[in-house]
Amino acid sequence: MTFRALMLAVSVLALSAPFAAVAQTMDAAPPAAAAPAALPASPNLAPAGDIVATLKANPHFATLIKALAAANLDGVLAATPDLTLFAPTDEAFSALPPATLEALLKIDNAPILQKILAYHLIHLNLDSSKIKGAKGPVTTVEGQPVQIDGSGATPLVNNADVIELDVKATNGYIYVIDKVLLPPDVTLPSS
């Protein structure tokens, strides 16, 4: 996916996927009766401008920042309004095999990396009040849906725990997650 194609995809999603459509796809679930447990320890991400500036201001996202730059997506993520990013920490990226991460950052694999990063991105402001007690798919900028589950004490995105939520940047929200999300149609490079 080229930079221009990603911009087109973001524009199309902005027009065709308003939150009303997302709300219809998520099944409301009754809130848990017990008091929610505290979220696991997080990198304490604090708003510092747009999404990219906020990530750059915290040392726990160096790999994500490097990946966004390698995929030529950092400018898009900084300038596009109404986004929600599921941001894997450096620790989440370190769970990938080292050769795979190194291969993803090579220029030849930029289309695969763009696809993976776009799978972490939703083109709407999705604060936690919209997912608490809800469970269902939400379409990503990549085109494939992620499964959001806000019915438990710790919200989930696919199989990743949300370890910090509702970090409000000037152009959207950041949810810190503990795993890298992989679209079902992506094959990771090994070298």
N, C-alpha and C positions, 0 to 999 in steps of 0.2 A: 504494500500500500504506500503510495507516494504521499508527500506532504500535502499536495493539492487534493488528492483523493480523500485524505483524512479530513481536511477542511470541508470538503463537500459532504462527507458523511456526517460531520458535526452539524452542518447547516441543515441537512435533511432531517436529522433527528430532532433538531430544535423545532422544526415545523410539524413533524409527524408524531412526536411522542410526548405530548404534554403530560403533566403529572396525572391528570384524570385517567389517562389510559394505564399508567403504571398502577394507580390506586385500584383500578378494576382488576388487575392481574394478581394482586396480592390478596390472599385469603385472610380475613380478620380472624384472629384467634383470641380467646379470652386471656386477659393478663394473668400472670402467675399469682397465686394467692399469697405465697411467701414473699417476704421482702427480698429484692434482688441483691445478690452478692456483689461485692466490689469487683470492678474490672481488674484483670491482672496488671502488674506493673507495666508502665508505658514510658515512652521517651519524653513525656510531658511537652508535647508539641504546642507551641504558642503562636497565635496569629502574628504574622509579620509582613502583611501586604497580600499580594496575590498568592495563588497556590504554590508556584515555584519558589517565590521569595520566602514563603513560610517554611517550605521543605529545606531550602538552603540555610536557613537560620538555625537548624537543628542538626547536630552531627550524626544522628541515627539514620539519615537518609542519603548518605553519600553515594551509595550504589544506585539508588533510584534516580538521583540527579544525573549521574553519569549515563545511565541507560536512557533517560529522556533526551539528553544531549546527543547521544549516539544515534538515536532514532529520529532526531530532528523534530522532537515534539515539545521541547521546553518552551519555545515561543508560543505555540498554540495553547499550551496549558496556562501560560501566564496571561494571555490576552483574551481568551474566550470566557464569556460570562456564564453563570448558571451551570456550574459543573460540580460533580461529586467524584472525588478520587478515593479509591481504596488503596492506600499507600503502604506497601510492604517495607518493613524496616531492613536495615543492613543484615540483621540476624536472619530475617526471612530469606533474603537473597543468598545468604551463606549456606542455607539448606540445599540449594541446587548444587549438583556436582560442579566443582571448580572449572573443569574443562567446558562444561555446558555454558556457564556464565561467561567465561572468556570468549567462547564462540559466538554467543549472542551479541556481544559488544563489538564484533567485527563488522566492518562496513558491508560486507557481502550478505550478512544476515539481518540487515536493517529492516527489511519487510517483515520478517518473523518477529523481531523485537517490537516493531510498531504494533503488530497485531496483539501481542501479549500485553503491551502497555495500554492499548485502547480497550482491552478487556477489563481493565481496572477502572474504567472511566464511564460515568453516566452523565448524560447531558441534561441535568436538572438539579436544582437545589434539593437535596434529600437530607433533611435534618432528622434526628433520631425520633422526634415525635411522630413522624410519618411511618416509622418501621416498628415502634414498640407494639408488641402484641400481634404483629402481622407476619405473614410468611408467604413467600411467593417469588416468582421470577421477575426480574427487571432487565430490560434490554440494555446492553452496553453500547458504547460507541463502536466497538469492534463488530457488533451485529449479533453476537451470541448472548443469551441471557445469563445472568448470575442468579443464584438462588439466595435470597435474603431471608433470614430467619430472626425475627425480633421477638420470638415468643419465650425465649429463655432468659436467664439472668445475664448471660453474655451474648450479645448479638453475633450472628454468623453470616459470612458471605461465602457461599459454597462451603468448603471445609475449613475456612480460615476464621479464627476468633478475631473479633474487633476488640483491640486492646485500648483504643482511645477513640472517642467519637465526638462529632459536632465541633471540630476545629474549624472555625469560621474564617476563611480567607476573604479577601475583597471580591473574589469572583466565584466563590462556591464553598463547598465543605470538603474536609479531609477526614477520612476514617482511617486510623492506623490499624493495619492487620498484621498477623503473625506468619503469613504464608504468601508466596507468590501464586497468583491465580493463573491457571493455564487454560486457554480456550480449548474445547474438546477437539477441534479440528487442527490443532498445531502439533507438529512433530518437532521436538527440540533437537538442535544440532549438538553433536558430541565433540566436535573439534573444528 
